[in-house]
Amino acid sequence: MDLNRRQMILAGGVFAATSMLAGGMRTERAGTGSVAPRSAPVPAKVAAAPAIQPAMPAALLAAAKGALDRQGPAILRDRIAVVDFAVASAEPRLHLVDLLSGKVRSLLVTHGSGSDPDHSGWTKRFSNMPGSNASSEGAYATQNYYSGKHGRSQRLAGLDASNSNALERAIVIHGAWYAEPGVVDATGKLGRSQGCFAVGDTLIDDLFDHLGSSRLLYAAKLAA
């Protein structure tokens, strides 16, 4: 056999072997278990829905507006604050209402220990009596700011028979560490005041900026 013919035979054998090997690789890839299947696409992460805070009942807002209508011109009528004592202290139940724009922002706020002696987180009863350490229902007029044991605070004058002793009882608005949102995260409720409207130290300026003096704060627990 001459050299050229031998080279052609060898080249043919190499080509056949290569073809068989390539065919086997294609068959293997088509089978199961030999090659990891292509992973399924990872679904896009769905953003968590924002927490829904309780809405202020329409009847409560109507009662607050009615209380505002009963006041004379000394009370400003652009903004009010409304406290829903039917809601637990773990929920944002102090509603800052802009009556001109209709916007509402809600904050956590405490109730008095005399209103919740078992520290359940719910306001169970009210009192206007000095020494009761309880919250009082009714309309309040915001007055001057002062610096006290809780830092910057604001006096409140009770406008109804149910809260007429507010000044005598020193029922005020002030900041407090036990009214911070982190307290709810840790215990499931806020701490209790001595009847004052306490808001977290980090949020109290927001309340002061909204109210100022000569505006109405209305607090009530309406029947369901």
C-alpha positions as CSV (number, residue, x, y, z in Angstrom):
1,M,0.0,0.0,0.0
2,D,1.5,3.3,-1.0
3,L,1.9,6.2,1.4
4,N,-0.9,8.3,0.1
5,R,-3.5,5.5,0.3
6,R,-2.3,4.7,3.9
7,Q,-2.7,8.3,4.9
8,M,-6.3,8.4,3.5
9,I,-7.3,5.3,5.4
10,L,-5.9,6.6,8.7
11,A,-7.6,10.0,8.1
12,G,-10.9,8.2,7.5
13,G,-10.6,6.2,10.7
14,V,-9.9,9.3,12.7
15,F,-12.9,11.0,11.2
16,A,-15.1,8.0,12.0
17,A,-13.9,7.9,15.6
18,T,-14.4,11.6,16.0
19,S,-17.9,11.3,14.6
20,M,-18.9,8.5,17.0
21,L,-17.5,10.4,19.9
22,A,-19.3,13.5,19.0
23,G,-22.6,11.5,18.5
24,G,-22.1,9.9,21.9
25,M,-21.7,13.3,23.5
26,R,-24.8,14.6,21.9
27,T,-26.8,11.6,23.1
28,E,-25.4,12.0,26.6
29,R,-26.4,15.6,26.7
30,A,-29.9,14.7,25.5
31,G,-30.3,12.1,28.3
32,T,-31.1,12.8,32.0
33,G,-28.8,13.0,34.9
34,S,-25.5,13.4,33.1
35,V,-25.6,17.2,32.7
36,A,-27.3,19.5,35.2
37,P,-30.5,20.9,33.8
38,R,-30.7,24.6,33.2
39,S,-32.0,26.3,36.4
40,A,-35.4,28.0,36.2
41,P,-35.4,31.8,36.3
42,V,-35.5,33.2,39.8
43,P,-38.7,35.2,40.2
44,A,-38.4,38.9,41.0
45,K,-38.7,39.7,44.6
46,V,-42.1,41.1,45.4
47,A,-42.0,44.2,47.6
48,A,-43.7,43.7,50.9
49,A,-47.0,45.6,51.2
50,P,-46.8,48.6,53.5
51,A,-48.3,48.3,56.9
52,I,-51.9,49.6,57.0
53,Q,-52.6,51.8,60.0
54,P,-56.1,52.0,61.4
55,A,-58.2,54.6,59.7
56,M,-59.9,57.3,61.9
57,P,-63.6,56.5,62.2
58,A,-65.7,59.0,60.4
59,A,-67.9,59.4,63.5
60,L,-64.9,60.4,65.5
61,L,-63.8,63.0,63.0
62,A,-67.3,64.3,62.9
63,A,-67.4,64.6,66.7
64,A,-64.1,66.4,66.7
65,K,-65.3,68.9,64.1
66,G,-68.5,69.4,66.1
67,A,-66.4,70.2,69.2
68,L,-64.4,72.7,67.1
69,D,-67.6,74.3,65.9
70,R,-68.7,74.9,69.5
71,Q,-65.6,77.0,70.2
72,G,-65.2,80.7,69.9
73,P,-62.8,82.6,67.6
74,A,-59.9,82.1,70.0
75,I,-59.4,78.5,68.7
76,L,-57.8,78.3,65.2
77,R,-59.7,76.2,62.7
78,D,-57.0,75.0,60.2
79,R,-55.6,72.0,62.1
80,I,-56.7,69.7,64.8
81,A,-55.5,66.5,66.6
82,V,-57.9,63.6,67.3
83,V,-57.1,60.8,69.7
84,D,-59.0,57.5,69.2
85,F,-59.1,55.8,72.6
86,A,-61.0,52.9,71.1
87,V,-57.8,51.7,69.6
88,A,-55.0,50.0,71.5
89,S,-51.8,51.9,72.4
90,A,-49.8,49.7,70.0
91,E,-51.6,51.4,67.0
92,P,-51.1,54.9,65.7
93,R,-54.2,56.5,67.2
94,L,-53.3,60.2,67.4
95,H,-54.4,61.6,64.1
96,L,-53.0,65.0,63.0
97,V,-55.6,66.4,60.7
98,D,-55.1,69.3,58.3
99,L,-58.6,70.6,57.7
100,L,-57.6,72.7,54.8
101,S,-55.8,70.0,52.7
102,G,-57.6,66.9,54.2
103,K,-54.2,65.3,54.9
104,V,-53.9,63.1,58.0
105,R,-50.8,61.8,59.7
106,S,-51.0,59.4,62.6
107,L,-48.7,58.8,65.6
108,L,-48.6,56.6,68.7
109,V,-49.8,58.1,71.9
110,T,-50.2,56.9,75.5
111,H,-53.1,56.8,77.9
112,G,-53.0,57.1,81.6
113,S,-52.2,54.2,84.0
114,G,-55.5,54.9,85.8
115,S,-57.3,54.1,82.6
116,D,-55.6,50.8,82.1
117,P,-54.6,49.5,85.6
118,D,-53.8,46.0,84.2
119,H,-51.5,47.5,81.6
120,S,-53.4,45.6,78.8
121,G,-52.7,48.3,76.2
122,W,-56.4,49.3,76.0
123,T,-58.1,52.3,77.5
124,K,-60.8,51.0,79.7
125,R,-62.1,53.9,81.8
126,F,-61.7,57.7,82.2
127,S,-61.5,60.1,85.0
128,N,-61.4,63.9,85.5
129,M,-60.4,63.5,89.2
130,P,-57.0,64.8,90.5
131,G,-54.8,61.9,91.5
132,S,-56.6,59.4,89.3
133,N,-53.7,59.1,86.7
134,A,-56.4,58.5,84.1
135,S,-57.0,59.9,80.7
136,S,-60.0,62.2,80.2
137,E,-62.3,62.4,77.2
138,G,-63.3,65.7,75.6
139,A,-62.0,68.7,73.8
140,Y,-58.8,70.5,74.8
141,A,-57.3,73.8,73.8
142,T,-53.6,73.8,73.4
143,Q,-51.8,76.5,75.4
144,N,-48.2,77.6,76.0
145,Y,-45.0,75.6,75.9
146,Y,-42.8,75.1,78.9
147,S,-39.7,73.1,79.9
148,G,-40.5,70.5,82.5
149,K,-39.3,67.1,83.7
150,H,-40.1,65.6,80.3
151,G,-38.4,68.4,78.4
152,R,-40.4,70.7,76.1
153,S,-44.1,70.2,77.0
154,Q,-47.4,71.9,76.2
155,R,-50.2,72.8,78.5
156,L,-53.8,71.8,77.8
157,A,-57.0,73.4,79.0
158,G,-60.0,71.2,79.2
159,L,-63.1,72.6,77.5
160,D,-65.7,70.0,78.6
161,A,-67.1,68.9,81.9
162,S,-65.3,65.5,81.4
163,N,-61.8,67.1,81.3
164,S,-62.3,70.4,83.1
165,N,-59.5,69.7,85.6
166,A,-56.8,69.3,83.0
167,L,-54.8,72.3,84.1
168,E,-55.2,71.4,87.8
169,R,-54.1,67.8,87.0
170,A,-51.2,69.0,84.8
171,I,-52.5,67.0,81.8
172,V,-50.1,68.1,79.1
173,I,-48.5,67.0,75.8
174,H,-44.9,65.8,76.3
175,G,-42.3,63.4,74.9
176,A,-41.4,60.1,76.5
177,W,-39.1,57.2,75.9
178,Y,-41.9,54.7,76.8
179,A,-44.0,56.1,73.9
180,E,-41.4,55.3,71.2
181,P,-42.4,52.8,68.5
182,G,-39.6,50.5,69.7
183,V,-41.5,49.9,72.9
184,V,-44.3,48.4,70.9
185,D,-41.9,46.2,69.0
186,A,-40.5,44.9,72.3
187,T,-43.7,44.6,74.5
188,G,-46.7,44.9,72.1
189,K,-47.9,48.1,73.7
190,L,-46.7,51.5,74.9
191,G,-46.0,52.5,78.4
192,R,-48.6,54.5,80.4
193,S,-48.6,58.1,81.5
194,Q,-50.3,59.8,84.4
195,G,-53.1,60.9,82.1
196,C,-50.9,63.0,79.8
197,F,-50.7,62.6,76.0
198,A,-47.2,61.3,75.6
199,V,-45.6,60.8,72.2
200,G,-42.2,59.4,71.5
201,D,-39.3,61.8,72.1
202,T,-38.2,61.4,68.5
203,L,-41.7,62.4,67.2
204,I,-42.9,65.0,69.7
205,D,-41.7,67.9,67.6
206,D,-43.9,66.8,64.7
207,L,-46.9,67.0,67.0
208,F,-45.8,70.4,68.3
209,D,-45.3,71.7,64.8
210,H,-48.7,70.6,63.8
211,L,-50.7,72.0,66.7
212,G,-49.0,75.0,68.1
213,S,-51.1,77.1,70.5
214,S,-54.8,77.9,70.3
215,R,-55.8,74.7,68.5
216,L,-58.0,71.8,69.4
217,L,-57.1,68.4,70.6
218,Y,-60.1,66.0,70.8
219,A,-60.0,62.7,72.6
220,A,-62.7,60.1,72.8
221,K,-63.7,56.4,72.9
222,L,-66.8,56.0,70.7
223,A,-68.9,53.0,71.0
224,A,-68.6,50.6,68.1
